[in-house]
Structure formats: C-alpha cells, structure tokens
Amino acid sequence: MTATTVGPADGSGSRDTAAPAARPSAVTAKDLARSAAARRRKSARLKIWVGSVAVALVVLPVALAGLLPIPGPDAQSLSLRRLPPLTDGHLFGTDQLGRDLLSRVLHGGQVSLTVGVLAIVVSGVIGLIAGAAAGFFGGWVDTVVSRLLEAQLSLPLLLMLLLVVALFGPSIPVITFVIAFAQWPEVARLTRSLVLVEREKPYVAAARVLGLHRITILLRHVLPNVVKQASLVILLLLAQAVLLESALSYLGAGPQRPFATWGRIIADGQDYITTSWWLVTLPGLVIVLLVVGVNLLGDGLRDRARRRKGQRTEGKVSRA
C-alpha cells in the first residue's frame, strides 16, 4: 500500500511541509549575561558613567565659578585665616591669608583647564598631521617624523619643559605650547600606525585608480576613518596636560601671579600641611578626581569603540 498525500481543498496541488522543530540551545540567558563580552560591555558602560560624573563634578563648578555665590579668589581677611572646611560659609575653608579656598580652587581651575584644553588641541592637530603624513606618504617623510619622535621620547620630559620655560618665560602661551610640544609624539605615533593600516585597504586603491590626488585621498577618505580613534587618545592626554601644568606651577615655572593655578595653590599651602591639612589635600583631591574621571571616560569610550569595531568585523565575515 502506497501512502497518498492529500493536497489542499482548493486543488492547487501544493503540499503542506511541516516546519522543522527548533533545536534547543544549551546556552541560557544567564550564561550570556555572565559571558566575557557582557562583562566587558558592562565595564565600559560603568567606566563611561563614573568618568562622566567625576569630570562633571569638576568641570561644571569651574566653568560656573563666576556665577556661584562665593567670595572673590583674591579677597583677603587676616581675621579669617586658616579656617577649617565648613566654617562660616567657607566650604573648603580659608588659606593662610584668609582667602576662600573653594573660590581659589575654582578660579584656578579655569587657568589649569584652559591651558590643558588648548595644549591637547594643539598637540592633537600637530600629531594628526605629522602622523598621517608619515604613515601615508612613507619614504623620507616617514623617516624624518620617526626620527623626531624617537629624539623627543628619549629626552626627560619634565626637565625639557623646565628648560623651555626658563628660556622663554612662564607665560600662558609658552606653557601651552610647551605641553603641546611634549604630547604630540603620542598622537603622531598612533595616527601613523592607523594610517598604515588604512592605506592598504581597497577603497584607497580604488581612489588612486580614479585619479584622485594623494593629498585628497588622505584628507577626504583616510583621515575621517582614523580621527575618531585618535581623538580618544587626545582626550586621555587632557589628564596628562593638567598634571604637567600643575607640576610646573608647583615648581614655580607655571603661569605667574595673579593667576591662581592648582599647582601654585598646593605650593603655597605646603608649609602649613601639618596644621592646616585642607590647604593641600582638597586642591589635590580635585586634581585626582579630574584625572581619574578623564581616564575612566577615555578607557570606557575606547573599549566601546573596540567592541563595536569587532561586531562590524564579525558581521562582515558572517555575510561573506
């Protein structure tokens, strides 16, 4: 006896095919939540959140220092000298001349952050241009840039900064240029390695076949693909720039008076550290909070960028 297949009632003759049963997976939702990829994703999200909060706690009060109801940074009152924190409306206390320490920290942060931001902008532009030219053109351009990088990286950083400041004076433009000059090799080295990878990709070869000039290819097609990754390193350099400016100010080579920078505030209060601990501790904690926040924010953004890049690569491989 042969088995017969009964078609649909409309007589179309098509056969009903049963869908195959879905294979049960041994990987559960809990396993996915405990996976390494999920932990890295949560870690990156936590770093970005904590870093953003830490940076905002420092940057926002510094930016709004002129609008806050606090005394002027240079208003002196010897009868109020060295008051501890939370005394008579002084949140951070007062210094050895009776000046409000919170006001000095916030107004001094404007100078320190301005120098740091300008320094990373200048160093980022110089590093991007030099690194992109070295990686894309190669030849003598790569040789010159690479030798400059090696020469500068072999010099003691702080001693070189002190020498330049001693020669040209401790003004804000000089301090900004000196810190930018000290930081551009890191941006240039990363940009060079990224451009070396990009210039071997098919879209660069296609642009050359179409007759585009090499500078046009570099500016319009290669740089937009590497500037995002390089900008993360430039963001991380902000913490280093603030630390360098604070170190120079602490040693007396930073912006001179009447500018109250974080390093100078710590240097002025170090003689009273045993009796008035807040003169050094509280400005130092502000610097630590900013540096840790910038580093966490940069690390989180970098981890998220790597994860997204890996996901795009896996998608391309699966489609292929």
C-alpha positions in Angstrom: 0.0 0.0 0.0 1.4 3.4 -1.0 0.9 6.5 1.1 -1.0 9.3 -0.6 -0.6 12.9 0.1 -3.7 14.9 0.4 -3.5 18.4 -1.1 -5.4 21.5 -0.1 -9.1 21.8 -0.7 -8.7 24.4 -3.5 -7.0 21.8 -5.7 -3.8 23.8 -6.2 -1.8 20.6 -5.8 0.8 22.2 -3.4 2.0 20.1 -0.5 2.0 21.2 3.2 5.5 20.8 4.5 5.9 20.7 8.3 8.5 23.2 9.7 11.4 21.6 11.3 11.4 21.8 15.1 13.8 24.4 16.6 16.9 22.8 18.2 17.1 23.7 21.9 20.2 25.6 22.8 22.4 24.8 25.9 23.3 28.5 26.3 20.8 30.2 28.5 20.2 33.9 29.1 22.2 33.7 32.4 25.2 32.2 30.5 25.1 35.1 28.1 24.9 37.6 31.0 28.0 36.0 32.6 30.0 35.9 29.3 33.2 37.8 28.8 31.6 40.1 26.2 28.8 41.0 28.5 31.2 41.8 31.3 33.3 44.0 29.0 30.2 45.8 27.9 29.0 46.4 31.4 32.6 47.5 32.4 32.7 50.0 29.5 29.3 51.4 30.4 30.3 51.8 34.1 33.6 53.5 33.2 31.8 56.0 31.0 29.2 56.7 33.6 31.6 57.1 36.5 34.1 59.1 34.4 31.4 61.4 33.1 30.1 62.1 36.7 33.7 62.7 38.0 34.6 65.1 35.2 31.3 67.0 35.5 31.8 67.4 39.3 35.0 69.3 38.5 34.4 71.0 35.1 30.9 72.4 35.8 31.7 74.3 39.0 35.0 75.5 37.4 33.1 76.8 34.4 30.4 78.5 36.5 32.8 79.9 39.1 31.9 83.5 38.2 28.2 82.9 38.8 28.4 81.0 42.1 27.7 82.9 45.4 31.3 82.6 46.7 33.8 85.3 47.6 36.4 86.5 45.2 39.6 84.4 44.9 41.8 87.3 46.0 39.6 88.7 48.8 41.8 88.7 51.9 40.8 88.8 55.6 43.6 88.0 58.1 41.0 87.6 60.8 39.6 84.6 58.9 43.0 83.0 58.1 43.2 79.2 58.0 39.6 78.4 58.9 38.9 74.7 58.6 36.3 73.4 56.0 32.6 74.0 56.6 33.3 77.1 58.8 31.5 80.4 58.5 30.2 79.6 55.0 33.6 78.5 53.6 33.1 75.1 52.2 36.8 74.4 51.7 37.9 76.6 54.5 40.4 79.5 54.0 44.1 79.8 53.3 46.9 81.5 55.2 45.7 84.9 54.0 42.1 84.4 54.8 41.1 83.8 51.1 38.3 81.4 50.4 39.9 78.2 49.3 37.0 76.9 47.2 36.9 80.2 45.2 40.7 79.9 44.6 40.4 76.3 43.5 37.5 77.0 41.1 39.1 80.1 39.6 42.5 78.4 39.5 40.9 75.5 37.7 39.8 77.9 34.9 43.5 78.6 34.2 44.6 75.0 34.5 41.8 73.6 32.3 42.3 76.3 29.7 46.0 75.5 29.4 45.2 71.8 29.3 42.5 72.0 26.7 44.5 74.4 24.4 47.5 72.1 24.8 45.7 69.0 23.7 44.1 70.8 20.8 47.5 72.0 19.5 49.2 68.7 20.1 46.3 66.8 18.5 46.5 68.9 15.3 50.3 68.6 15.1 50.2 64.9 15.9 47.4 64.1 13.4 49.1 66.0 10.5 52.6 64.6 11.2 51.4 61.0 11.9 49.1 60.9 8.9 51.8 62.3 6.5 54.4 59.8 7.8 52.0 56.8 7.5 50.5 57.6 4.1 53.5 59.0 2.2 56.3 57.0 3.7 59.8 57.5 2.4 61.7 60.4 3.6 58.6 61.9 5.3 58.2 58.8 7.5 62.0 58.8 8.3 62.0 62.4 9.4 58.9 62.1 11.6 60.0 58.9 13.1 63.5 60.3 14.0 61.8 63.3 15.6 59.6 61.1 17.6 62.5 58.9 18.8 64.6 62.0 19.7 61.9 63.7 21.7 60.8 60.5 23.5 64.4 59.9 24.6 64.5 63.3 26.5 63.5 63.7 30.1 60.0 65.3 29.8 59.9 67.5 32.9 63.5 68.7 32.5 62.8 69.6 28.9 59.7 71.6 29.9 61.6 73.4 32.7 64.4 74.3 30.2 62.0 75.8 27.6 60.1 77.7 30.3 63.3 79.1 31.7 64.4 80.3 28.2 61.1 81.8 27.1 59.4 82.8 30.3 56.4 81.3 32.3 53.5 82.9 30.4 50.3 81.0 29.5 51.1 80.8 25.7 54.5 79.4 26.4 53.2 76.9 28.9 50.5 75.8 26.4 53.0 75.4 23.6 55.5 73.5 25.8 52.9 71.0 27.0 51.6 70.6 23.4 55.1 70.0 22.2 55.6 67.4 24.8 52.4 65.5 23.9 52.3 65.5 20.1 54.5 62.3 19.7 51.8 60.1 21.3 49.2 61.3 18.9 51.5 61.1 15.9 52.7 57.6 16.7 49.1 56.3 17.0 47.9 58.1 13.9 50.8 56.8 11.9 50.0 53.2 12.8 46.3 53.7 11.9 47.1 55.3 8.6 49.5 52.4 7.7 46.6 50.1 8.0 44.1 52.3 6.2 46.3 53.0 3.2 46.3 49.3 2.2 42.5 48.9 2.1 40.7 48.6 -1.2 39.0 52.0 -1.1 42.4 53.7 -1.2 43.4 51.7 -4.2 40.1 52.5 -5.9 40.6 56.2 -5.3 44.0 56.0 -6.8 42.6 54.3 -9.9 40.1 57.0 -10.3 42.9 59.5 -10.4 42.4 61.3 -7.1 45.4 63.2 -5.8 47.2 61.6 -2.8 46.6 64.6 -0.6 42.9 64.5 -1.5 42.7 60.8 -0.6 44.4 61.4 2.7 42.3 64.3 3.7 38.9 63.2 2.4 39.0 59.4 2.9 41.8 58.2 5.2 41.8 60.9 8.0 38.0 60.6 8.6 38.4 56.9 9.3 41.2 57.4 11.9 40.4 60.7 13.6 37.7 59.1 15.9 40.2 56.6 17.3 42.9 59.3 17.6 40.5 61.6 19.4 40.1 59.1 22.2 43.9 59.3 22.8 43.7 63.1 22.7 41.0 63.0 25.4 43.3 60.9 27.6 46.1 63.4 27.1 43.9 66.0 28.9 44.7 64.4 32.3 48.4 64.4 31.5 48.3 68.0 30.4 46.6 69.1 33.6 49.2 67.2 35.6 52.1 68.7 33.7 50.7 72.2 34.2 50.2 71.6 37.9 53.7 70.2 38.2 55.2 73.3 36.5 53.1 75.6 38.7 54.1 73.8 41.8 57.8 74.2 40.9 57.3 77.9 40.2 57.5 77.6 36.4 53.8 77.9 35.6 51.7 81.0 35.0 52.7 83.7 37.3 50.6 85.8 39.7 47.8 86.9 39.8 46.8 83.6 38.2 46.0 81.0 40.9 46.6 77.6 39.4 46.1 74.3 41.2 49.8 73.7 41.4 50.5 77.1 42.9 47.7 76.7 45.5 49.3 73.4 46.6 52.8 75.0 46.7 51.5 78.0 48.8 49.9 75.7 51.3 52.6 73.1 51.7 54.2 75.0 54.6 51.0 74.5 56.7 50.3 70.9 55.8 50.8 69.7 59.4 48.4 72.3 60.9 46.1 73.1 58.0 45.8 69.9 56.0 43.0 71.2 53.8 45.2 73.7 52.0 47.0 70.9 50.2 44.6 68.0 50.4 41.4 69.5 49.0 43.1 71.0 45.8 44.9 67.7 45.4 41.7 65.8 45.6 40.2 68.0 42.9 43.1 67.2 40.6 42.8 63.5 41.4 39.0 63.5 40.7 39.5 65.2 37.3 42.4 62.9 36.2 40.6 59.7 37.3 37.4 60.8 35.6 39.1 61.6 32.3 41.0 58.3 32.3 37.8 56.3 33.1 35.8 58.2 30.4 38.6 57.7 27.8 39.0 54.0 28.7 35.3 53.4 28.5 34.9 55.1 25.1 37.9 53.2 23.8 36.5 49.8 25.0 33.1 50.6 23.4 34.7 51.6 20.1 36.7 48.4 20.0 33.6 46.3 20.8 31.7 48.0 18.0 34.5 47.5 15.6 34.7 43.8 16.5 31.0 43.4 15.9 31.2 45.1 12.5 34.1 42.8 11.6 32.2 39.7 12.7 29.2 40.9 10.6 31.3 41.3 7.5 32.8 37.8 8.0 29.4 36.2 8.5 27.9 37.8 5.4 30.9 36.7 3.4 
